[in-house]
Amino acid sequence: TANVLRLCVMSGHQGKPTRVGIRELRQNLSVYVRRVREDGQAYEVTERGEAVAQLTPLPGRPRTQADRMLEAGRIAPARRDLADLPVPIASRDGQALSQVVLEMRDEETR
């Protein structure tokens, strides 16, 4: 559809789960559950430094905000691989491109 945003997302939650001690988890359980639900974060629960359990999203549930937006049809997966993108253009004088854009905007308002 024409109103669908194409989005490239690099998720940081695909590796090893973050470790959290059982005492920390107990004291802040609602915070950790929110992170699992909203961010798709997975946790390895430890007791005295030993892994004893995992806190992870349920299978089949959208894991991240991007997953939920994909499921709702608000965004579509990228058509190309990130590695296929061209090398970013460097400015002529080595100045950061964000600074060049700011200067161009300043010139337009004069």
N, CA, C and O atoms as a Tinker XYZ file with bonds, in Angstrom:
   440  protein
     1  N      0.838000   -1.191000    0.000000    73     2
     2  CA     0.000000    0.000000    0.000000    64     1     3
     3  C      0.876000    1.245000    0.000000    63     2     4     5
     4  O      2.027000    1.201000    0.434000    81     3
     5  N      0.325000    2.359000   -0.490000    73     3     6
     6  CA     1.095000    3.589000   -0.630000    64     5     7
     7  C      1.433000    4.229000    0.710000    63     6     8     9
     8  O      2.421000    4.958000    0.800000    81     7
     9  N      0.650000    3.983000    1.747000    73     7    10
    10  CA     0.873000    4.626000    3.038000    64     9    11
    11  C      1.710000    3.803000    3.992000    63    10    12    13
    12  O      1.700000    4.057000    5.197000    81    11
    13  N      2.434000    2.824000    3.480000    73    11    14
    14  CA     3.253000    1.962000    4.328000    64    13    15
    15  C      4.685000    2.471000    4.321000    63    14    16    17
    16  O      5.267000    2.707000    3.262000    81    15
    17  N      5.242000    2.637000    5.501000    73    15    18
    18  CA     6.613000    3.089000    5.663000    64    17    19
    19  C      7.555000    1.901000    5.558000    63    18    20    21
    20  O      7.314000    0.865000    6.178000    81    19
    21  N      8.617000    2.034000    4.787000    73    19    22
    22  CA     9.640000    0.994000    4.710000    64    21    23
    23  C     10.659000    1.286000    5.805000    63    22    24    25
    24  O     11.111000    2.422000    5.943000    81    23
    25  N     11.017000    0.286000    6.572000    73    23    26
    26  CA    11.837000    0.496000    7.742000    64    25    27
    27  C     12.917000   -0.559000    7.840000    63    26    28    29
    28  O     12.663000   -1.746000    7.634000    81    27
    29  N     14.118000   -0.121000    8.157000    73    27    30
    30  CA    15.224000   -1.030000    8.422000    64    29    31
    31  C     15.433000   -1.037000    9.928000    63    30    32    33
    32  O     15.685000    0.013000   10.520000    81    31
    33  N     15.333000   -2.192000   10.551000    73    31    34
    34  CA    15.473000   -2.295000   12.002000    64    33    35
    35  C     16.601000   -3.257000   12.314000    63    34    36    37
    36  O     16.673000   -4.361000   11.774000    81    35
    37  N     17.480000   -2.812000   13.200000    73    35    38
    38  CA    18.545000   -3.681000   13.674000    64    37    39
    39  C     18.252000   -3.956000   15.142000    63    38    40    41
    40  O     18.382000   -3.063000   15.978000    81    39
    41  N     17.865000   -5.160000   15.454000    73    39    42
    42  CA    17.469000   -5.502000   16.812000    64    41    43
    43  C     18.679000   -5.906000   17.628000    63    42    44    45
    44  O     19.541000   -6.648000   17.157000    81    43
    45  N     18.738000   -5.416000   18.852000    73    43    46
    46  CA    19.818000   -5.780000   19.748000    64    45    47
    47  C     19.477000   -6.957000   20.628000    63    46    48    49
    48  O     20.268000   -7.307000   21.504000    81    47
    49  N     18.325000   -7.585000   20.432000    73    47    50
    50  CA    17.872000   -8.630000   21.331000    64    49    51
    51  C     18.061000  -10.024000   20.759000    63    50    52    53
    52  O     17.476000  -10.974000   21.278000    81    51
    53  N     18.841000  -10.180000   19.727000    73    51    54
    54  CA    18.930000  -11.473000   19.077000    64    53    55
    55  C     20.034000  -12.349000   19.643000    63    54    56    57
    56  O     20.085000  -13.538000   19.331000    81    55
    57  N     20.902000  -11.809000   20.450000    73    55    58
    58  CA    22.002000  -12.591000   20.991000    64    57    59
    59  C     21.616000  -13.261000   22.298000    63    58    60    61
    60  O     20.461000  -13.627000   22.514000    81    59
    61  N     22.598000  -13.411000   23.155000    73    59    62
    62  CA    22.416000  -14.036000   24.450000    64    61    63
    63  C     21.515000  -13.165000   25.330000    63    62    64    65
    64  O     21.642000  -11.940000   25.312000    81    63
    65  N     20.603000  -13.779000   26.101000    73    63    66
    66  CA    19.739000  -12.983000   26.972000    64    65    67
    67  C     20.553000  -12.222000   28.014000    63    66    68    69
    68  O     21.618000  -12.671000   28.437000    81    67
    69  N     20.044000  -11.081000   28.414000    73    67    70
    70  CA    20.651000  -10.289000   29.480000    64    69    71
    71  C     20.449000  -11.019000   30.801000    63    70    72    73
    72  O     19.380000  -11.580000   31.042000    81    71
    73  N     21.455000  -11.017000   31.649000    73    71    74
    74  CA    21.347000  -11.689000   32.947000    64    73    75
    75  C     20.793000  -10.733000   33.986000    63    74    76    77
    76  O     21.150000   -9.555000   34.009000    81    75
    77  N     19.923000  -11.238000   34.842000    73    75    78
    78  CA    19.368000  -10.455000   35.939000    64    77    79
    79  C     19.268000  -11.359000   37.162000    63    78    80    81
    80  O     18.800000  -12.494000   37.079000    81    79
    81  N     19.713000  -10.834000   38.291000    73    79    82
    82  CA    19.643000  -11.582000   39.536000    64    81    83
    83  C     18.209000  -11.681000   40.036000    63    82    84    85
    84  O     17.389000  -10.797000   39.789000    81    83
    85  N     17.921000  -12.761000   40.736000    73    83    86
    86  CA    16.558000  -12.994000   41.196000    64    85    87
    87  C     16.091000  -11.896000   42.153000    63    86    88    89
    88  O     14.915000  -11.534000   42.135000    81    87
    89  N     16.977000  -11.361000   42.982000    73    87    90
    90  CA    16.600000  -10.286000   43.900000    64    89    91
    91  C     16.223000   -9.026000   43.118000    63    90    92    93
    92  O     15.211000   -8.392000   43.415000    81    91
    93  N     17.029000   -8.664000   42.129000    73    91    94
    94  CA    16.736000   -7.499000   41.280000    64    93    95
    95  C     15.423000   -7.705000   40.534000    63    94    96    97
    96  O     14.612000   -6.784000   40.431000    81    95
    97  N     15.215000   -8.904000   40.017000    73    95    98
    98  CA    13.984000   -9.202000   39.288000    64    97    99
    99  C     12.766000   -9.080000   40.205000    63    98   100   101
   100  O     11.749000   -8.505000   39.818000    81    99
   101  N     12.869000   -9.613000   41.394000    73    99   102
   102  CA    11.755000   -9.560000   42.346000    64   101   103
   103  C     11.411000   -8.108000   42.710000    63   102   104   105
   104  O     10.237000   -7.750000   42.801000    81   103
   105  N     12.429000   -7.285000   42.913000    73   103   106
   106  CA    12.196000   -5.894000   43.316000    64   105   107
   107  C     11.645000   -5.035000   42.187000    63   106   108   109
   108  O     10.982000   -4.031000   42.446000    81   107
   109  N     11.906000   -5.411000   40.938000    73   107   110
   110  CA    11.494000   -4.600000   39.789000    64   109   111
   111  C     10.783000   -5.434000   38.732000    63   110   112   113
   112  O     10.962000   -5.206000   37.536000    81   111
   113  N      9.980000   -6.394000   39.165000    73   111   114
   114  CA     9.358000   -7.330000   38.237000    64   113   115
   115  C      8.546000   -6.628000   37.160000    63   114   116   117
   116  O      8.636000   -7.001000   35.990000    81   115
   117  N      7.756000   -5.623000   37.521000    73   115   118
   118  CA     6.915000   -4.953000   36.515000    64   117   119
   119  C      7.763000   -4.289000   35.437000    63   118   120   121
   120  O      7.352000   -4.243000   34.277000    81   119
   121  N      8.936000   -3.775000   35.794000    73   119   122
   122  CA     9.835000   -3.155000   34.813000    64   121   123
   123  C     10.323000   -4.206000   33.819000    63   122   124   125
   124  O     10.320000   -3.967000   32.612000    81   123
   125  N     10.740000   -5.361000   34.318000    73   123   126
   126  CA    11.263000   -6.414000   33.452000    64   125   127
   127  C     10.164000   -7.014000   32.573000    63   126   128   129
   128  O     10.404000   -7.315000   31.404000    81   127
   129  N      8.968000   -7.189000   33.124000    73   127   130
   130  CA     7.860000   -7.717000   32.320000    64   129   131
   131  C      7.498000   -6.740000   31.211000    63   130   132   133
   132  O      7.206000   -7.158000   30.091000    81   131
   133  N      7.512000   -5.440000   31.510000    73   131   134
   134  CA     7.233000   -4.429000   30.475000    64   133   135
   135  C      8.274000   -4.516000   29.371000    63   134   136   137
   136  O      7.924000   -4.444000   28.193000    81   135
   137  N      9.544000   -4.669000   29.722000    73   135   138
   138  CA    10.601000   -4.772000   28.709000    64   137   139
   139  C     10.426000   -6.012000   27.844000    63   138   140   141
   140  O     10.669000   -5.970000   26.638000    81   139
   141  N     10.004000   -7.115000   28.455000    73   139   142
   142  CA     9.755000   -8.338000   27.690000    64   141   143
   143  C      8.588000   -8.104000   26.732000    63   142   144   145
   144  O      8.662000   -8.454000   25.554000    81   143
   145  N      7.511000   -7.511000   27.249000    73   143   146
   146  CA     6.299000   -7.310000   26.445000    64   145   147
   147  C      6.525000   -6.283000   25.341000    63   146   148   149
   148  O      6.161000   -6.529000   24.191000    81   147
   149  N      7.118000   -5.139000   25.671000    73   147   150
   150  CA     7.212000   -4.031000   24.720000    64   149   151
   151  C      8.447000   -4.086000   23.826000    63   150   152   153
   152  O      8.386000   -3.688000   22.663000    81   151
   153  N      9.556000   -4.570000   24.353000    73   151   154
   154  CA    10.809000   -4.544000   23.600000    64   153   155
   155  C     11.245000   -5.915000   23.101000    63   154   156   157
   156  O     12.173000   -6.016000   22.299000    81   155
   157  N     10.580000   -6.976000   23.572000    73   155   158
   158  CA    10.987000   -8.316000   23.169000    64   157   159
   159  C     12.260000   -8.774000   23.848000    63   158   160   161
   160  O     12.870000   -9.756000   23.426000    81   159
   161  N     12.669000   -8.073000   24.897000    73   159   162
   162  CA    13.901000   -8.409000   25.608000    64   161   163
   163  C     13.749000   -9.755000   26.313000    63   162   164   165
   164  O     12.677000  -10.062000   26.835000    81   163
   165  N     14.797000  -10.550000   26.331000    73   163   166
   166  CA    14.820000  -11.823000   27.051000    64   165   167
   167  C     15.821000  -11.718000   28.195000    63   166   168   169
   168  O     16.855000  -11.060000   28.070000    81   167
   169  N     15.506000  -12.368000   29.303000    73   167   170
   170  CA    16.378000  -12.326000   30.477000    64   169   171
   171  C     16.682000  -13.731000   30.951000    63   170   172   173
   172  O     15.825000  -14.614000   30.936000    81   171
   173  N     17.929000  -13.919000   31.372000    73   171   174
   174  CA    18.351000  -15.140000   32.026000    64   173   175
   175  C     18.397000  -14.808000   33.515000    63   174   176   177
   176  O     19.168000  -13.945000   33.935000    81   175
   177  N     17.579000  -15.484000   34.309000    73   175   178
   178  CA    17.474000  -15.204000   35.737000    64   177   179
   179  C     18.526000  -16.016000   36.468000    63   178   180   181
   180  O     18.660000  -17.221000   36.257000    81   179
   181  N     19.278000  -15.333000   37.340000    73   179   182
   182  CA    20.344000  -16.007000   38.083000    64   181   183
   183  C     20.060000  -15.979000   39.578000    63   182   184   185
   184  O     19.412000  -15.070000   40.096000    81   183
   185  N     20.566000  -17.005000   40.251000    73   183   186
   186  CA    20.518000  -17.078000   41.713000    64   185   187
   187  C     21.930000  -17.400000   42.171000    63   186   188   189
   188  O     22.470000  -18.466000   41.876000    81   187
   189  N     22.513000  -16.463000   42.894000    73   187   190
   190  CA    23.916000  -16.577000   43.331000    64   189   191
   191  C     24.860000  -16.802000   42.156000    63   190   192   193
   192  O     25.812000  -17.578000   42.246000    81   191
   193  N     24.580000  -16.107000   41.046000    73   191   194
   194  CA    25.438000  -16.154000   39.872000    64   193   195
   195  C     25.188000  -17.321000   38.933000    63   194   196   197
   196  O     25.797000  -17.388000   37.865000    81   195
   197  N     24.308000  -18.240000   39.302000    73   195   198
   198  CA    24.013000  -19.411000   38.472000    64   197   199
   199  C     22.678000  -19.209000   37.758000    63   198   200   201
   200  O     21.685000  -18.831000   38.380000    81   199
   201  N     22.662000  -19.462000   36.457000    73   199   202
   202  CA    21.433000  -19.333000   35.679000    64   201   203
   203  C     20.433000  -20.392000   36.127000    63   202   204   205
   204  O     20.757000  -21.577000   36.191000    81   203
   205  N     19.190000  -19.943000   36.441000    73   203   206
   206  CA    18.176000  -20.884000   36.917000    64   205   207
   207  C     16.883000  -20.830000   36.104000    63   206   208   209
   208  O     16.086000  -21.766000   36.166000    81   207
   209  N     16.655000  -19.750000   35.339000    73   207   210
   210  CA    15.399000  -19.614000   34.598000    64   209   211
   211  C     15.572000  -18.591000   33.489000    63   210   212   213
   212  O     16.575000  -17.879000   33.430000    81   211
   213  N     14.562000  -18.527000   32.596000    73   211   214
   214  CA    14.534000  -17.501000   31.551000    64   213   215
   215  C     13.199000  -16.789000   31.600000    63   214   216   217
   216  O     12.164000  -17.404000   31.854000    81   215
   217  N     13.229000  -15.501000   31.357000    73   215   218
   218  CA    12.030000  -14.679000   31.217000    64   217   219
   219  C     12.055000  -14.178000   29.781000    63   218   220   221
   220  O     12.873000  -13.327000   29.430000    81   219
   221  N     11.158000  -14.705000   28.950000    73   219   222
   222  CA    11.162000  -14.392000   27.517000    64   221   223
   223  C      9.739000  -14.148000   27.031000    63   222   224   225
   224  O      8.781000  -14.560000   27.685000    81   223
   225  N      9.593000  -13.481000   25.888000    73   223   226
   226  CA     8.254000  -13.315000   25.307000    64   225   227
   227  C      7.672000  -14.682000   24.936000    63   226   228   229
   228  O      8.414000  -15.615000   24.630000    81   227
   229  N      6.359000  -14.792000   24.966000    73   227   230
   230  CA     5.701000  -16.029000   24.550000    64   229   231
   231  C      5.885000  -16.240000   23.051000    63   230   232   233
   232  O      5.902000  -15.270000   22.293000    81   231
   233  N      6.022000  -17.487000   22.611000    73   231   234
   234  CA     6.143000  -17.757000   21.176000    64   233   235
   235  C      4.894000  -17.262000   20.437000    63   234   236   237
   236  O      3.773000  -17.372000   20.933000    81   235
   237  N      5.117000  -16.722000   19.260000    73   235   238
   238  CA     4.005000  -16.263000   18.441000    64   237   239
   239  C      3.571000  -14.834000   18.707000    63   238   240   241
   240  O      2.828000  -14.260000   17.910000    81   239
   241  N      4.013000  -14.248000   19.802000    73   239   242
   242  CA     3.674000  -12.850000   20.078000    64   241   243
   243  C      4.669000  -11.956000   19.372000    63   242   244   245
   244  O      5.855000  -12.282000   19.313000    81   243
   245  N      4.212000  -10.829000   18.832000    73   243   246
   246  CA     5.172000   -9.889000   18.250000    64   245   247
   247  C      6.172000   -9.463000   19.327000    63   246   248   249
   248  O      5.777000   -9.044000   20.415000    81   247
   249  N      7.461000   -9.572000   19.023000    73   247   250
   250  CA     8.494000   -9.350000   20.035000    64   249   251
   251  C      8.883000   -7.891000   20.209000    63   250   252   253
   252  O      9.227000   -7.484000   21.319000    81   251
   253  N      8.840000   -7.115000   19.182000    73   251   254
   254  CA     9.303000   -5.738000   19.269000    64   253   255
   255  C      8.237000   -4.800000   18.728000    63   254   256   257
   256  O      7.244000   -5.236000   18.146000    81   255
   257  N      8.456000   -3.503000   18.930000    73   255   258
   258  CA     7.547000   -2.504000   18.364000    64   257   259
   259  C      7.494000   -2.657000   16.848000    63   258   260   261
   260  O      6.422000   -2.555000   16.250000    81   259
   261  N      8.634000   -2.899000   16.229000    73   259   262
   262  CA     8.661000   -3.089000   14.774000    64   261   263
   263  C      7.852000   -4.324000   14.374000    63   262   264   265
   264  O      7.146000   -4.295000   13.366000    81   263
   265  N      7.944000   -5.408000   15.152000    73   263   266
   266  CA     7.148000   -6.609000   14.860000    64   265   267
   267  C      5.656000   -6.295000   14.940000    63   266   268   269
   268  O      4.880000   -6.729000   14.088000    81   267
   269  N      5.254000   -5.542000   15.965000    73   267   270
   270  CA     3.839000   -5.197000   16.111000    64   269   271
   271  C      3.378000   -4.306000   14.962000    63   270   272   273
   272  O      2.259000   -4.462000   14.474000    81   271
   273  N      4.219000   -3.380000   14.526000    73   271   274
   274  CA     3.863000   -2.498000   13.411000    64   273   275
   275  C      3.786000   -3.289000   12.107000    63   274   276   277
   276  O      2.918000   -3.020000   11.276000    81   275
   277  N      4.681000   -4.260000   11.916000    73   275   278
   278  CA     4.621000   -5.133000   10.743000    64   277   279
   279  C      3.311000   -5.910000   10.728000    63   278   280   281
   280  O      2.633000   -5.991000    9.703000    81   279
   281  N      2.964000   -6.479000   11.884000    73   279   282
   282  CA     1.741000   -7.268000   11.985000    64   281   283
   283  C      0.501000   -6.415000   11.694000    63   282   284   285
   284  O     -0.462000   -6.902000   11.103000    81   283
   285  N      0.526000   -5.139000   12.109000    73   283   286
   286  CA    -0.608000   -4.240000   11.896000    64   285   287
   287  C     -0.626000   -3.654000   10.481000    63   286   288   289
   288  O     -1.590000   -2.995000   10.092000    81   287
   289  N      0.446000   -3.897000    9.710000    73   287   290
   290  CA     0.509000   -3.366000    8.351000    64   289   291
   291  C      0.909000   -1.902000    8.292000    63   290   292   293
   292  O      0.747000   -1.262000    7.253000    81   291
   293  N      1.429000   -1.361000    9.387000    73   291   294
   294  CA     1.843000    0.047000    9.414000    64   293   295
   295  C      3.213000    0.251000    8.789000    63   294   296   297
   296  O      3.530000    1.351000    8.338000    81   295
   297  N      4.024000   -0.792000    8.757000    73   295   298
   298  CA     5.324000   -0.743000    8.082000    64   297   299
   299  C      5.473000   -2.024000    7.270000    63   298   300   301
   300  O      4.729000   -2.985000    7.465000    81   299
   301  N      6.427000   -2.027000    6.370000    73   299   302
   302  CA     6.716000   -3.211000    5.562000    64   301   303
   303  C      8.202000   -3.523000    5.689000    63   302   304   305
   304  O      9.006000   -2.617000    5.912000    81   303
   305  N      8.575000   -4.782000    5.551000    73   303   306
   306  CA     9.998000   -5.111000    5.640000    64   305   307
   307  C     10.774000   -4.474000    4.496000    63   306   308   309
   308  O     10.229000   -4.224000    3.420000    81   307
   309  N     12.045000   -4.218000    4.743000    73   307   310
   310  CA    12.902000   -3.648000    3.711000    64   309   311
   311  C     12.978000   -4.585000    2.512000    63   310   312   313
   312  O     12.902000   -5.804000    2.661000    81   311
   313  N     13.127000   -4.015000    1.338000    73   311   314
   314  CA    13.210000   -4.825000    0.111000    64   313   315
   315  C     14.643000   -5.228000   -0.203000    63   314   316   317
   316  O     14.883000   -6.197000   -0.924000    81   315
   317  N     15.604000   -4.468000    0.350000    73   315   318
   318  CA    17.007000   -4.748000    0.070000    64   317   319
   319  C     17.747000   -4.996000    1.373000    63   318   320   321
   320  O     17.285000   -4.623000    2.451000    81   319
   321  N     18.895000   -5.628000    1.255000    73   319   322
   322  CA    19.749000   -5.879000    2.401000    64   321   323
   323  C     20.495000   -4.600000    2.760000    63   322   324   325
   324  O     20.877000   -3.834000    1.876000    81   323
   325  N     20.703000   -4.368000    4.043000    73   323   326
   326  CA    21.413000   -3.180000    4.513000    64   325   327
   327  C     22.803000   -3.084000    3.885000    63   326   328   329
   328  O     23.284000   -1.983000    3.618000    81   327
   329  N     23.445000   -4.214000    3.651000    73   327   330
   330  CA    24.793000   -4.230000    3.067000    64   329   331
   331  C     24.797000   -3.744000    1.616000    63   330   332   333
   332  O     25.850000   -3.383000    1.091000    81   331
   333  N     23.633000   -3.732000    0.964000    73   331   334
   334  CA    23.549000   -3.292000   -0.428000    64   333   335
   335  C     23.467000   -1.773000   -0.568000    63   334   336   337
   336  O     23.559000   -1.253000   -1.680000    81   335
   337  N     23.298000   -1.057000    0.541000    73   335   338
   338  CA    23.200000    0.401000    0.463000    64   337   339
   339  C     24.542000    0.999000    0.051000    63   338   340   341
   340  O     25.593000    0.455000    0.390000    81   339
   341  N     24.514000    2.118000   -0.678000    73   339   342
   342  CA    25.773000    2.737000   -1.081000    64   341   343
   343  C     26.502000    3.340000    0.116000    63   342   344   345
   344  O     25.908000    3.584000    1.166000    81   343
   345  N     27.782000    3.571000   -0.063000    73   343   346
   346  CA    28.599000    4.209000    0.969000    64   345   347
   347  C     28.081000    5.635000    1.170000    63   346   348   349
   348  O     27.794000    6.324000    0.191000    81   347
   349  N     27.955000    6.094000    2.429000    73   347   350
   350  CA    27.478000    7.457000    2.660000    64   349   351
   351  C     28.371000    8.491000    1.976000    63   350   352   353
   352  O     29.584000    8.309000    1.875000    81   351
   353  N     27.765000    9.559000    1.515000    73   351   354
   354  CA    28.495000   10.619000    0.829000    64   353   355
   355  C     29.200000   11.489000    1.865000    63   354   356   357
   356  O     28.588000   11.918000    2.844000    81   355
   357  N     30.469000   11.743000    1.650000    73   355   358
   358  CA    31.228000   12.611000    2.547000    64   357   359
   359  C     31.130000   14.046000    2.055000    63   358   360   361
   360  O     31.006000   14.293000    0.856000    81   359
   361  N     31.188000   14.991000    2.991000    73   359   362
   362  CA    31.168000   16.390000    2.582000    64   361   363
   363  C     32.511000   16.753000    1.955000    63   362   364   365
   364  O     33.508000   16.060000    2.160000    81   363
   365  N     32.530000   17.832000    1.197000    73   363   366
   366  CA    33.743000   18.213000    0.468000    64   365   367
   367  C     34.881000   18.625000    1.380000    63   366   368   369
   368  O     36.044000   18.351000    1.082000    81   367
   369  N     34.561000   19.284000    2.494000    73   367   370
   370  CA    35.636000   19.793000    3.355000    64   369   371
   371  C     35.819000   18.961000    4.626000    63   370   372   373
   372  O     36.487000   19.404000    5.560000    81   371
   373  N     35.236000   17.768000    4.672000    73   371   374
   374  CA    35.392000   16.908000    5.837000    64   373   375
   375  C     34.450000   17.249000    6.974000    63   374   376   377
   376  O     34.499000   16.625000    8.034000    81   375
   377  N     33.589000   18.238000    6.759000    73   375   378
   378  CA    32.635000   18.648000    7.777000    64   377   379
   379  C     31.519000   17.602000    7.881000    63   378   380   381
   380  O     31.157000   16.981000    6.882000    81   379
   381  N     30.978000   17.409000    9.081000    73   379   382
   382  CA    29.875000   16.468000    9.254000    64   381   383
   383  C     28.688000   16.927000    8.412000    63   382   384   385
   384  O     28.375000   18.117000    8.364000    81   383
   385  N     28.029000   15.974000    7.748000    73   383   386
   386  CA    26.907000   16.326000    6.881000    64   385   387
   387  C     25.772000   16.981000    7.651000    63   386   388   389
   388  O     25.070000   17.832000    7.106000    81   387
   389  N     25.578000   16.595000    8.921000    73   387   390
   390  CA    24.530000   17.240000    9.721000    64   389   391
   391  C     24.832000   18.730000    9.878000    63   390   392   393
   392  O     23.920000   19.556000    9.863000    81   391
   393  N     26.096000   19.067000   10.027000    73   391   394
   394  CA    26.484000   20.479000   10.145000    64   393   395
   395  C     26.260000   21.210000    8.826000    63   394   396   397
   396  O     25.818000   22.359000    8.829000    81   395
   397  N     26.555000   20.565000    7.701000    73   395   398
   398  CA    26.327000   21.159000    6.388000    64   397   399
   399  C     24.841000   21.458000    6.205000    63   398   400   401
   400  O     24.478000   22.533000    5.726000    81   399
   401  N     23.985000   20.517000    6.581000    73   399   402
   402  CA    22.541000   20.711000    6.458000    64   401   403
   403  C     22.087000   21.883000    7.320000    63   402   404   405
   404  O     21.286000   22.703000    6.871000    81   403
   405  N     22.580000   21.973000    8.542000    73   403   406
   406  CA    22.218000   23.091000    9.419000    64   405   407
   407  C     22.629000   24.431000    8.810000    63   406   408   409
   408  O     21.872000   25.401000    8.863000    81   407
   409  N     23.819000   24.479000    8.237000    73   407   410
   410  CA    24.277000   25.714000    7.600000    64   409   411
   411  C     23.415000   26.065000    6.393000    63   410   412   413
   412  O     23.111000   27.235000    6.164000    81   411
   413  N     23.019000   25.048000    5.618000    73   411   414
   414  CA    22.163000   25.305000    4.458000    64   413   415
   415  C     20.804000   25.846000    4.907000    63   414   416   417
   416  O     20.243000   26.728000    4.257000    81   415
   417  N     20.285000   25.332000    5.994000    73   415   418
   418  CA    19.010000   25.835000    6.517000    64   417   419
   419  C     19.145000   27.272000    6.981000    63   418   420   421
   420  O     18.252000   28.090000    6.761000    81   419
   421  N     20.265000   27.578000    7.624000    73   419   422
   422  CA    20.512000   28.952000    8.076000    64   421   423
   423  C     20.557000   29.911000    6.886000    63   422   424   425
   424  O     20.019000   31.016000    6.957000    81   423
   425  N     21.204000   29.486000    5.786000    73   423   426
   426  CA    21.299000   30.332000    4.588000    64   425   427
   427  C     19.915000   30.578000    3.977000    63   426   428   429
   428  O     19.645000   31.665000    3.468000    81   427
   429  N     19.041000   29.568000    4.029000    73   427   430
   430  CA    17.700000   29.716000    3.458000    64   429   431
   431  C     16.852000   30.710000    4.229000    63   430   432   433
   432  O     15.997000   31.372000    3.641000    81   431
   433  N     17.067000   30.832000    5.526000    73   431   434
   434  CA    16.254000   31.733000    6.347000    64   433   435
   435  C     16.736000   33.170000    6.277000    63   434   436   437
   436  O     16.050000   34.068000    6.766000    81   435
   437  N     17.877000   33.409000    5.693000    73   435   438
   438  CA    18.406000   34.784000    5.603000    64   437   439
   439  C     17.769000   35.553000    4.501000    63   438   440
   440  O     18.100000   36.721000    4.291000    81   439
